[in-house]
């Protein structure tokens, strides 16, 4: 028998697995769904900054082609095996549900990548489902009418399309609930082939492209979840270390002959990267007031966020310890932070404290977080008069809305003794809606980046107004102003957008200056510093000693030169970074190649020198994984202790009631 005859016989045997109507029904869903999924990947490939050639294109599309081919073959095999009865009805329901899930996840992964440059992870899926009310604004801000229409059409077709197509082709409303015969061998071969195709979809890129990008979006979800390094040995070592480590949970400020009870103002500039401000980029006139302030301030030339996410940055700066390295909002759990924070330390010295933000209090339980820090008063935008103020984005209103509540609080408390006030802006957060109050300027040609830079300019106006308020109230001269970014922001410089997973300088490097009207000198700190240094620096400036525990940060007045700064992405098992002097190492948990940069000659991190530092990278990788494991162990231990205390208290109360 000729090869052509063999092929013909095989095809005839495959056609005989199902009835004609069944084939029409299944293929009318599988073919459009698979083509849709692959088409989304093709769009992502051809719209990259560096679109690949023909071989690169095939390499980056290969996983999606094989995964979708395997998906289609699997369902054909299953329908061939399950022929009738309740199992067939159940299979039909699962067929449509599966297609719905695949369509939704693939579409979500596509738009998530287009918005952030990152691969969709289970962390984000779970976060979106569990806290939809909080992230709804962020999701809808990216969902244009065209995108909603596309998703609606896809979902409608997945549910009703196969039945409609089958009716038009057979003139009968047919559902594949029964197929005669029981051909077992071929269906099993089909299912085996499906597994083989799925395996081929998981192979790494052959052309050096990012595996998380090259891999099919749905396959990547599972691979990212299970392909994390084995940290158990490292966790065991670092957890053992905790027994001998004194966490700063019982610290206090001790007066010295140099102690001065000065007022303290902290201003966190939302999503503000250093390179988008004038003090760090002189030819960019976005923040002229901050630039003038820097000429009479202590300023860090290279300051970094610990985790590029607001709630994490607030923990690091307010409490002087690393935040929880998770997306569960653990930092808002009552009493969980393993340190005395600045508000509590200063309250023990007679300070009044208040926290203002132009964002809603609902997102990430901000009120609970501020309570954890120890602030007496909390003023979210929910409590402010919104008349005459523009909405800034899906999280709040323009920052000037904080000025009047601030003035009222200062008038009531400013002359009652020293105080701490903290302000968190929101205007420059994605989606970069520019308030009308101060107009707009043309900084760059890119519309999105220009909007962002105008929101940074707006923040500068707010900062100017805020400082002027302190002058008007006679509080300026006796106040120390700490101004810093909570994190940076990416605009595709390394394929990443926004901030959560932007581990490069655009996401981590922030403005950081301290202005003391009584010491108006332009002092520059050349050594790398980060947000953990806010607390020890403030204690140093106020003339206090810290007793009862040790914080991991250092005073900016005397930073060490040989220090290593450690940082993490917001999403777990995504990326970690260490900065030592001018050398920066990034670990991507195997999802991308490790990276090593010389920041002195390559500040924009374009030339990967990892191959020249293989031995050093091993030590740096271990250091990062040990740090991550240690931080997780600290918070796990803290939560366990708190749970035991609460359980004990409940049992005691129950016993007393009995």
FILOTOR-208598 format. One record per residue (C-alpha): residue number from 1; x, y, z. Coordinates in Angstrom, 1 decimal, decimal comma. Layout:
% FILOTOR-208598
[NUM [X Y Z]] ...
//
This chain:
% FILOTOR-208598
[1 [0,0 0,0 0,0]] [2 [1,4 3,5 -0,9]] [3 [2,1 6,2 1,6]] [4 [-0,8 8,2 0,1]] [5 [-3,2 5,3 0,7]] [6 [-2,0 4,9 4,3]] [7 [-2,6 8,6 4,9]] [8 [-6,0 8,4 3,3]] [9 [-6,9 5,4 5,4]] [10 [-5,8 7,1 8,6]] [11 [-7,8 10,2 7,8]] [12 [-10,9 8,1 7,1]] [13 [-10,4 6,4 10,4]] [14 [-10,2 9,7 12,2]] [15 [-13,3 11,0 10,4]] [16 [-15,1 7,9 11,6]] [17 [-14,4 8,7 15,3]] [18 [-17,4 11,1 15,3]] [19 [-20,5 11,8 13,3]] [20 [-20,5 14,6 10,7]] [21 [-22,7 16,7 13,0]] [22 [-20,3 16,2 15,9]] [23 [-17,3 17,2 13,8]] [24 [-19,0 20,4 12,7]] [25 [-20,0 21,2 16,3]] [26 [-16,6 20,6 17,8]] [27 [-14,5 22,2 15,0]] [28 [-16,8 25,3 14,8]] [29 [-15,6 26,1 18,3]] [30 [-12,1 24,6 18,4]] [31 [-10,8 26,1 15,1]] [32 [-11,9 29,8 15,7]] [33 [-10,8 29,6 19,4]] [34 [-7,3 28,3 18,5]] [35 [-6,9 30,8 15,6]] [36 [-8,0 33,6 18,0]] [37 [-5,5 32,5 20,6]] [38 [-2,6 32,2 18,1]] [39 [-3,6 35,6 16,5]] [40 [-3,2 37,4 19,8]] [41 [0,3 36,0 20,1]] [42 [1,1 37,0 16,6]] [43 [0,0 40,6 17,5]] [44 [2,3 40,6 20,5]] [45 [5,2 39,3 18,5]] [46 [5,0 41,8 15,6]] [47 [4,4 44,8 17,9]] [48 [7,5 44,3 20,0]] [49 [10,1 47,0 19,9]] [50 [12,5 44,6 18,3]] [51 [10,3 42,4 16,1]] [52 [12,1 39,1 15,3]] [53 [13,0 37,7 11,8]] [54 [11,2 34,6 10,3]] [55 [13,0 32,1 12,5]] [56 [12,5 34,2 15,6]] [57 [8,9 34,6 14,7]] [58 [8,4 30,8 14,4]] [59 [10,2 30,2 17,7]] [60 [8,0 32,7 19,6]] [61 [4,8 31,4 18,0]] [62 [5,7 27,7 18,3]] [63 [4,5 27,2 21,8]] [64 [1,0 28,7 21,1]] [65 [0,6 26,7 17,9]] [66 [1,5 23,4 19,7]] [67 [-0,5 24,2 22,8]] [68 [-3,7 25,0 20,9]] [69 [-3,2 22,1 18,6]] [70 [-2,9 19,8 21,6]] [71 [-5,9 21,5 23,2]] [72 [-8,0 20,8 20,1]] [73 [-6,8 17,2 19,7]] [74 [-7,4 16,5 23,3]] [75 [-11,1 17,4 23,1]] [76 [-11,6 15,4 19,9]] [77 [-10,1 12,4 21,7]] [78 [-12,2 12,8 24,8]] [79 [-15,5 13,1 22,7]] [80 [-14,4 10,0 20,8]] [81 [-13,9 8,1 24,1]] [82 [-17,0 9,3 25,9]] [83 [-19,8 8,4 23,6]] [84 [-23,2 8,8 25,4]] [85 [-25,2 9,2 28,6]] [86 [-24,5 11,5 31,5]] [87 [-20,7 11,4 31,0]] [88 [-21,2 12,8 27,5]] [89 [-23,5 15,5 28,8]] [90 [-21,0 16,4 31,5]] [91 [-18,2 16,4 28,9]] [92 [-20,2 18,8 26,7]] [93 [-20,6 21,2 29,6]] [94 [-16,9 21,0 30,5]] [95 [-16,1 21,6 26,8]] [96 [-17,8 24,9 26,8]] [97 [-16,6 25,9 30,3]] [98 [-13,1 25,1 29,3]] [99 [-13,3 27,1 26,1]] [100 [-14,7 30,1 28,1]] [101 [-11,8 29,9 30,6]] [102 [-9,2 29,6 27,9]] [103 [-10,7 32,5 25,9]] [104 [-10,9 34,7 29,0]] [105 [-7,4 33,9 30,3]] [106 [-5,8 34,2 26,9]] [107 [-7,5 37,5 26,2]] [108 [-6,7 38,8 29,7]] [109 [-3,0 37,7 29,3]] [110 [-2,8 39,5 26,0]] [111 [-4,2 42,8 27,4]] [112 [-2,2 42,4 30,6]] [113 [1,0 42,1 28,6]] [114 [0,0 45,1 26,4]] [115 [-0,6 47,2 29,5]] [116 [2,4 46,1 31,7]] [117 [4,8 44,2 29,6]] [118 [4,6 41,2 32,0]] [119 [3,2 37,7 31,7]] [120 [0,0 37,0 33,4]] [121 [0,5 35,1 36,7]] [122 [-1,8 33,1 39,0]] [123 [-1,0 35,7 41,7]] [124 [-2,6 38,4 39,6]] [125 [-5,6 36,2 38,6]] [126 [-6,3 35,4 42,2]] [127 [-5,8 39,0 43,3]] [128 [-8,2 40,2 40,6]] [129 [-10,9 37,7 41,6]] [130 [-10,5 38,1 45,3]] [131 [-10,3 41,9 45,3]] [132 [-12,2 42,8 42,2]] [133 [-13,8 45,8 43,8]] [134 [-10,3 47,3 44,5]] [135 [-8,7 46,6 41,1]] [136 [-11,9 47,2 39,1]] [137 [-10,8 50,8 38,3]] [138 [-7,4 49,7 37,0]] [139 [-8,9 47,0 34,8]] [140 [-11,6 49,2 33,4]] [141 [-9,2 52,0 32,7]] [142 [-7,4 49,7 30,3]] [143 [-10,5 48,2 28,8]] [144 [-11,6 50,3 25,9]] [145 [-15,1 49,9 24,3]] [146 [-13,4 47,9 21,5]] [147 [-11,8 45,5 23,9]] [148 [-15,1 45,0 25,8]] [149 [-16,9 44,4 22,5]] [150 [-14,2 41,9 21,4]] [151 [-14,5 40,0 24,7]] [152 [-18,3 40,0 24,5]] [153 [-18,2 38,6 21,0]] [154 [-15,8 35,9 21,9]] [155 [-17,8 34,8 25,0]] [156 [-21,0 34,8 23,0]] [157 [-19,5 32,7 20,3]] [158 [-18,0 30,2 22,8]] [159 [-21,4 29,7 24,3]] [160 [-23,8 29,7 21,3]] [161 [-21,6 29,7 18,2]] [162 [-21,2 26,0 17,6]] [163 [-24,9 25,3 17,8]] [164 [-25,6 28,1 15,4]] [165 [-23,0 27,0 12,9]] [166 [-24,1 23,4 13,1]] [167 [-27,7 24,5 12,4]] [168 [-26,8 26,4 9,3]] [169 [-24,7 23,6 8,0]] [170 [-27,1 20,7 8,8]] [171 [-30,4 22,4 9,2]] [172 [-30,8 20,8 12,5]] [173 [-30,3 22,0 16,1]] [174 [-27,7 19,3 17,0]] [175 [-25,9 18,9 20,2]] [176 [-23,1 16,2 20,4]] [177 [-24,6 14,3 23,3]] [178 [-24,3 10,8 21,7]] [179 [-22,2 9,1 19,1]] [180 [-22,7 5,5 18,0]] [181 [-19,9 2,9 18,2]] [182 [-17,0 2,5 20,5]] [183 [-13,6 2,9 18,7]] [184 [-11,1 2,9 21,5]] [185 [-7,6 2,7 20,0]] [186 [-7,7 5,8 17,9]] [187 [-9,1 8,1 20,6]] [188 [-6,4 7,0 23,0]] [189 [-3,8 7,8 20,3]] [190 [-5,4 11,2 19,9]] [191 [-5,2 11,9 23,6]] [192 [-1,5 10,7 23,6]] [193 [-0,8 13,0 20,7]] [194 [-2,5 15,9 22,6]] [195 [-0,1 15,4 25,5]] [196 [2,9 15,3 23,1]] [197 [1,8 18,6 21,6]] [198 [1,4 20,1 25,1]] [199 [4,9 18,9 25,9]] [200 [6,3 20,6 22,8]] [201 [4,6 23,8 23,8]] [202 [6,7 23,9 27,1]] [203 [10,1 23,7 25,4]] [204 [12,3 26,8 26,1]] [205 [13,0 29,3 23,4]] [206 [15,6 28,2 20,8]] [207 [16,6 31,8 19,8]] [208 [17,2 33,3 23,2]] [209 [13,9 35,0 23,6]] [210 [12,2 35,3 27,0]] [211 [10,6 32,0 27,9]] [212 [7,7 33,7 29,6]] [213 [7,0 35,6 26,4]] [214 [7,6 32,7 24,0]] [215 [5,5 30,3 25,9]] [216 [1,7 30,1 25,4]] [217 [0,0 32,3 27,9]] [218 [-2,1 29,5 29,5]] [219 [0,8 27,1 29,6]] [220 [2,9 29,8 31,1]] [221 [0,5 30,2 34,0]] [222 [1,1 26,7 35,1]] [223 [4,8 26,7 34,4]] [224 [5,4 29,8 36,4]] [225 [3,5 28,3 39,3]] [226 [5,5 25,1 39,5]] [227 [8,9 26,0 38,1]] [228 [10,2 28,0 41,1]] [229 [13,5 27,1 42,7]] [230 [13,6 24,8 45,7]] [231 [13,9 27,2 48,6]] [232 [13,3 24,8 51,5]] [233 [17,0 24,3 52,4]] [234 [17,6 28,1 52,3]] [235 [14,4 28,7 54,3]] [236 [15,4 26,2 56,9]] [237 [18,8 28,0 57,4]] [238 [17,3 31,5 57,5]] [239 [14,5 30,5 59,8]] [240 [17,0 29,1 62,3]] [241 [18,8 32,4 62,2]] [242 [15,6 34,2 63,5]] [243 [16,0 32,7 67,0]] [244 [19,2 34,7 67,6]] [245 [18,1 37,9 65,8]] [246 [16,5 40,7 67,7]] [247 [13,9 42,3 65,6]] [248 [13,1 46,0 66,2]] [249 [9,7 45,3 67,8]] [250 [10,7 46,9 71,2]] [251 [12,8 49,8 70,1]] [252 [12,6 53,3 71,4]] [253 [14,2 56,6 70,8]] [254 [16,6 57,7 73,5]] [255 [17,3 61,4 74,1]] [256 [20,8 62,7 73,8]] [257 [22,4 66,1 74,3]] [258 [21,8 66,7 70,6]] [259 [18,1 65,9 70,7]] [260 [15,7 68,5 69,1]] [261 [12,0 67,9 68,9]] [262 [11,5 69,3 65,4]] [263 [8,3 68,8 63,4]] [264 [8,6 66,2 60,6]] [265 [6,8 66,1 57,3]] [266 [7,1 63,1 55,0]] [267 [5,8 63,4 51,4]] [268 [5,6 60,3 49,2]] [269 [5,4 61,1 45,5]] [270 [3,4 58,4 43,8]] [271 [5,0 56,5 40,9]] [272 [7,8 59,1 40,6]] [273 [11,0 57,8 39,2]] [274 [14,2 59,8 39,7]] [275 [14,9 60,3 36,0]] [276 [11,5 62,1 35,5]] [277 [12,4 64,9 38,0]] [278 [14,6 67,9 37,4]] [279 [17,1 67,4 40,2]] [280 [18,1 64,1 38,6]] [281 [17,7 65,2 35,0]] [282 [18,5 68,9 34,6]] [283 [17,2 69,3 31,0]] [284 [13,8 68,0 32,0]] [285 [11,8 70,9 33,6]] [286 [9,1 68,8 35,2]] [287 [9,8 69,7 38,9]] [288 [11,3 73,2 39,2]] [289 [10,3 73,5 42,8]] [290 [11,8 70,2 43,8]] [291 [15,0 71,3 42,0]] [292 [15,2 74,5 43,9]] [293 [14,5 72,6 47,1]] [294 [17,3 70,2 46,3]] [295 [19,8 73,1 46,2]] [296 [19,2 73,5 50,0]] [297 [18,8 69,8 50,9]] [298 [20,5 66,6 51,7]] [299 [19,9 64,5 48,5]] [300 [20,6 60,9 47,6]] [301 [22,1 60,6 44,2]] [302 [21,1 56,9 44,0]] [303 [18,1 56,0 46,1]] [304 [16,0 52,8 45,5]] [305 [12,7 51,3 46,4]] [306 [12,7 47,9 48,2]] [307 [9,5 46,7 46,4]] [308 [8,0 48,8 43,6]] [309 [4,5 49,0 45,1]] [310 [3,0 51,7 47,3]] [311 [1,9 49,8 50,4]] [312 [5,3 48,0 50,5]] [313 [7,2 51,3 50,1]] [314 [5,2 52,8 53,0]] [315 [6,2 49,9 55,2]] [316 [9,9 50,2 54,3]] [317 [10,0 54,0 54,9]] [318 [7,7 54,2 57,9]] [319 [9,0 51,2 59,8]] [320 [12,6 50,7 58,6]] [321 [12,1 47,0 57,8]] [322 [11,4 45,1 54,6]] [323 [7,7 44,6 53,8]] [324 [6,1 41,3 53,3]] [325 [7,1 39,9 49,9]] [326 [3,6 38,8 48,8]] [327 [0,5 40,1 47,2]] [328 [-1,8 39,2 50,1]] [329 [-1,6 42,7 51,6]] [330 [-0,2 41,0 54,7]] [331 [1,2 44,4 55,9]] [332 [-2,4 45,5 56,7]] [333 [-2,9 42,6 59,2]] [334 [-3,2 44,0 62,7]] [335 [0,2 44,2 64,5]] [336 [2,0 42,2 61,9]] [337 [4,8 44,5 61,1]] [338 [7,9 43,3 63,1]] [339 [9,1 46,7 64,1]] [340 [8,3 49,9 65,9]] [341 [7,5 52,4 63,2]] [342 [8,2 56,1 63,0]] [343 [4,8 57,3 64,3]] [344 [4,9 55,1 67,4]] [345 [8,5 56,0 68,1]] [346 [7,7 59,7 67,9]] [347 [4,4 59,5 69,8]] [348 [6,4 58,2 72,7]] [349 [8,4 61,5 72,5]] [350 [5,2 63,5 72,7]] [351 [4,5 63,9 68,9]] [352 [1,0 64,2 67,3]] [353 [0,7 62,3 64,1]] [354 [-1,5 62,4 61,0]] [355 [-1,5 60,7 57,6]] [356 [-3,2 62,4 54,5]] [357 [-3,7 60,8 51,1]] [358 [-5,6 61,9 48,0]] [359 [-6,4 58,3 47,2]] [360 [-9,4 56,2 48,5]] [361 [-9,0 54,4 51,7]] [362 [-10,5 51,2 50,3]] [363 [-7,6 50,0 48,2]] [364 [-5,4 47,5 50,0]] [365 [-7,0 48,3 53,4]] [366 [-5,0 51,5 53,7]] [367 [-6,7 52,5 57,0]] [368 [-5,6 49,3 58,6]] [369 [-2,1 49,8 57,3]] [370 [-1,9 53,4 58,6]] [371 [-3,1 52,1 62,0]] [372 [-0,4 49,5 62,0]] [373 [2,2 52,3 61,6]] [374 [0,7 54,1 64,6]] [375 [-0,7 57,3 63,2]] [376 [-3,3 59,1 65,4]] [377 [-5,3 60,6 62,5]] [378 [-6,0 59,3 59,0]] [379 [-7,5 61,5 56,3]] [380 [-8,2 59,6 53,0]] [381 [-9,8 61,3 50,1]] [382 [-13,2 59,8 51,2]] [383 [-13,3 62,3 54,1]] [384 [-12,4 65,3 52,0]] [385 [-14,6 67,9 50,2]] [386 [-14,3 67,1 46,5]] [387 [-16,0 70,2 45,1]] [388 [-13,8 72,0 42,6]] [389 [-11,2 69,2 42,4]] [390 [-10,6 66,9 39,4]] [391 [-10,4 63,1 39,6]] [392 [-6,9 62,1 39,0]] [393 [-7,3 58,4 38,1]] [394 [-9,3 55,4 39,3]] [395 [-7,7 55,7 42,9]] [396 [-8,5 59,3 43,9]] [397 [-8,4 63,0 43,2]] [398 [-5,8 65,6 42,4]] [399 [-3,4 66,1 45,3]] [400 [-4,3 69,7 46,1]] [401 [-7,4 68,3 47,7]] [402 [-5,2 67,5 50,7]] [403 [-4,3 71,1 51,3]] [404 [-7,4 72,2 53,2]] [405 [-7,6 69,2 55,5]] [406 [-3,9 69,7 56,2]] [407 [-4,4 73,3 57,0]] [408 [-7,2 72,6 59,4]] [409 [-5,2 69,9 61,2]] [410 [-2,1 72,1 61,5]] [411 [-4,2 75,0 62,8]] [412 [-5,6 72,7 65,5]] [413 [-2,3 70,8 66,3]] [414 [0,6 72,8 65,0]] [415 [1,2 74,8 68,2]] [416 [0,5 72,0 70,6]] [417 [4,0 70,5 70,4]] [418 [6,0 68,6 67,8]] [419 [4,1 66,7 65,1]] [420 [4,6 64,2 62,3]] [421 [2,5 64,6 59,2]] [422 [2,7 62,3 56,1]] [423 [1,2 63,0 52,7]] [424 [0,8 60,4 49,9]] [425 [0,0 61,8 46,5]] [426 [-1,9 59,9 43,8]] [427 [-2,0 62,1 40,7]] [428 [1,0 60,5 38,9]] [429 [-0,4 57,0 39,3]] [430 [-1,4 55,1 36,1]] [431 [-3,6 56,0 34,1]] [432 [-1,9 59,5 34,3]] [433 [-4,9 61,7 34,1]] [434 [-3,7 65,3 34,1]] [435 [-5,8 67,7 36,3]] [436 [-6,7 70,9 34,6]] [437 [-5,6 73,2 37,4]] [438 [-2,1 74,0 36,2]] [439 [-2,5 73,2 32,5]] [440 [-0,1 71,0 30,5]] [441 [3,2 71,3 28,8]] [442 [4,9 69,4 26,0]] [443 [7,8 67,5 27,3]] [444 [8,1 64,5 24,9]] [445 [6,3 63,3 21,8]] [446 [4,9 60,1 23,3]] [447 [1,4 61,0 24,5]] [448 [1,3 58,5 27,4]] [449 [4,7 59,5 28,7]] [450 [3,9 63,2 28,2]] [451 [0,8 62,8 30,3]] [452 [2,8 61,0 33,0]] [453 [5,4 63,8 33,1]] [454 [2,6 66,4 33,4]] [455 [1,3 64,5 36,4]] [456 [4,8 64,6 37,9]] [457 [4,8 68,4 37,2]] [458 [1,4 68,7 38,9]] [459 [2,9 66,9 42,0]] [460 [5,6 69,5 42,1]] [461 [3,0 72,2 42,2]] [462 [1,3 70,4 45,1]] [463 [4,6 70,1 46,9]] [464 [5,2 73,9 46,4]] [465 [1,8 74,7 47,8]] [466 [2,3 72,4 50,8]] [467 [5,6 73,9 51,8]] [468 [4,1 77,4 51,3]] [469 [1,3 76,3 53,7]] [470 [3,8 75,5 56,4]] [471 [5,4 78,9 55,8]] [472 [2,1 80,7 56,0]] [473 [1,3 79,0 59,3]] [474 [4,7 79,8 60,8]] [475 [5,7 76,1 61,0]] [476 [8,3 76,0 58,2]] [477 [11,5 76,9 60,1]] [478 [11,1 74,2 62,7]] [479 [10,1 71,4 60,3]] [480 [12,2 68,8 58,6]] [481 [10,8 67,8 55,2]] [482 [11,5 64,3 53,8]] [483 [10,4 63,9 50,1]] [484 [10,8 60,7 48,2]] [485 [9,2 58,6 45,5]] [486 [7,4 55,4 46,6]] [487 [8,6 53,7 43,5]] [488 [9,3 54,5 39,9]] [489 [7,4 53,7 36,7]] [490 [8,2 51,9 33,5]] [491 [7,2 52,8 29,9]] [492 [8,6 49,8 28,0]] [493 [12,3 50,6 28,4]] [494 [12,8 46,9 29,2]] [495 [9,5 45,7 27,8]] [496 [7,8 46,5 31,1]] [497 [5,2 49,1 31,9]] [498 [3,9 50,6 35,2]] [499 [5,8 49,5 38,3]] [500 [4,9 46,2 40,1]] [501 [7,4 44,0 38,2]] [502 [9,7 46,8 36,9]] [503 [12,9 45,8 38,6]] [504 [15,1 48,0 36,5]] [505 [16,2 51,6 37,3]] [506 [13,0 53,1 35,9]] [507 [11,0 51,1 38,4]] [508 [13,3 51,2 41,5]] [509 [15,3 54,4 41,4]] [510 [13,5 57,2 43,1]] [511 [14,0 60,8 44,1]] [512 [14,9 61,2 47,8]] [513 [15,8 64,4 49,6]] [514 [15,6 65,8 53,1]] [515 [15,1 69,6 53,5]] [516 [16,0 71,2 56,7]] [517 [15,4 75,0 56,7]] [518 [17,9 75,3 59,6]] [519 [20,6 73,7 57,5]] [520 [20,1 74,9 53,9]] [521 [23,1 73,2 52,3]] [522 [23,3 71,3 49,1]] [523 [24,7 68,0 50,4]] [524 [24,9 65,0 48,1]] [525 [25,0 61,3 49,2]] [526 [26,9 59,3 46,5]] [527 [26,5 55,9 48,1]] [528 [23,4 53,8 47,2]] [529 [20,6 54,1 49,7]] [530 [17,0 52,9 49,9]] [531 [13,7 53,4 51,8]] [532 [14,9 51,5 54,8]] [533 [17,2 54,4 55,5]] [534 [14,4 56,9 56,2]] [535 [13,9 55,9 59,8]] [536 [17,5 55,8 61,0]] [537 [18,3 59,0 59,1]] [538 [15,3 60,8 60,8]] [539 [16,5 59,6 64,3]] [540 [19,9 60,9 63,5]] [541 [18,6 64,3 62,3]] [542 [16,5 64,7 65,4]] [543 [19,4 63,7 67,7]] [544 [18,0 60,5 69,0]] [545 [19,7 57,1 69,7]] [546 [17,8 54,0 68,8]] [547 [17,7 51,4 71,6]] [548 [16,1 48,0 72,1]] [549 [16,7 46,6 68,7]] [550 [18,5 47,1 65,3]] [551 [17,0 48,3 62,0]] [552 [18,6 47,0 58,8]] [553 [18,9 50,5 57,3]] [554 [21,6 53,2 57,8]] [555 [21,6 56,9 58,4]] [556 [22,1 58,9 55,2]] [557 [24,4 61,1 57,2]] [558 [27,0 58,2 57,3]] [559 [26,0 55,5 54,8]] [560 [28,4 52,6 54,3]] [561 [30,2 52,2 51,0]] [562 [30,3 48,4 50,8]] [563 [26,6 47,8 51,3]] [564 [24,4 45,6 49,2]] [565 [20,8 46,8 48,6]] [566 [18,2 44,1 48,0]] [567 [14,9 44,5 46,2]] [568 [12,0 42,4 45,0]] [569 [9,2 42,6 42,4]] [570 [5,7 42,8 43,8]] [571 [4,6 39,5 42,4]] [572 [6,1 36,5 44,0]] [573 [8,7 34,3 42,3]] [574 [9,1 36,9 39,5]] [575 [12,3 38,8 40,1]] [576 [14,8 39,9 42,7]] [577 [17,7 42,4 42,5]] [578 [20,8 43,3 44,4]] [579 [22,8 46,5 44,0]] [580 [26,3 46,6 45,3]] [581 [28,2 49,8 44,5]] [582 [27,9 50,2 40,7]] [583 [27,0 46,6 40,1]] [584 [23,4 45,4 39,8]] [585 [22,3 41,7 39,5]] [586 [18,8 40,6 38,6]] [587 [17,4 37,1 39,2]] [588 [14,3 36,2 37,2]] [589 [13,5 32,8 38,8]] [590 [14,5 31,0 35,6]] [591 [11,8 32,8 33,5]] [592 [14,4 35,0 31,9]] [593 [18,2 34,9 31,7]] [594 [20,0 36,3 34,8]] [595 [21,3 39,9 34,3]] [596 [24,3 41,8 35,5]] [597 [24,9 45,4 34,8]] [598 [27,7 48,0 35,5]] [599 [25,6 51,0 36,4]] [600 [28,6 53,4 36,2]] [601 [28,9 52,9 32,4]] [602 [25,5 51,5 31,7]] [603 [22,9 53,4 33,9]] [604 [20,0 52,4 31,6]] [605 [20,9 48,7 31,9]] [606 [21,3 47,7 28,3]] [607 [24,4 45,5 28,3]] [608 [24,0 42,2 30,2]] [609 [27,4 41,2 31,6]] [610 [26,2 38,0 33,3]] [611 [28,5 35,7 31,3]] [612 [31,5 37,6 32,7]] [613 [30,5 37,2 36,4]] [614 [29,3 33,6 36,7]] [615 [31,0 32,9 40,0]] [616 [29,9 36,1 41,6]] [617 [26,4 35,6 40,4]] [618 [26,1 32,3 42,3]] [619 [26,8 34,2 45,6]] [620 [24,5 37,0 44,7]] [621 [21,7 34,6 43,8]] [622 [22,0 32,8 47,1]] [623 [22,1 36,1 49,0]] [624 [18,8 37,2 47,3]] [625 [17,0 33,9 47,8]] [626 [18,2 33,8 51,4]] [627 [16,9 37,3 52,0]] [628 [13,6 36,6 50,4]] [629 [13,2 33,4 52,5]] [630 [14,2 35,2 55,6]] [631 [11,6 38,0 55,1]] [632 [8,9 35,4 54,4]] [633 [9,9 33,5 57,5]] [634 [9,8 36,6 59,7]] [635 [6,2 37,4 58,7]] [636 [5,1 33,8 58,8]] [637 [6,4 33,6 62,3]] [638 [4,9 36,9 63,2]] [639 [1,4 35,8 61,9]] [640 [1,7 32,5 63,8]] [641 [2,5 34,3 67,1]] [642 [-0,4 36,7 66,6]] [643 [-2,8 33,9 65,9]] [644 [-1,7 32,0 69,0]] [645 [-2,2 35,2 71,1]] [646 [-5,6 35,7 69,7]] [647 [-6,6 32,1 70,2]] [648 [-5,4 32,2 73,7]] [649 [-7,3 35,4 74,4]] [650 [-10,5 34,0 73,0]] [651 [-10,1 30,8 75,0]] [652 [-9,5 32,9 78,2]] [653 [-12,5 35,0 77,5]] [654 [-14,7 31,9 76,9]] [655 [-13,4 30,3 80,1]] [656 [-14,2 33,5 82,1]] [657 [-17,7 33,7 80,6]] [658 [-18,3 30,0 81,6]] 
//
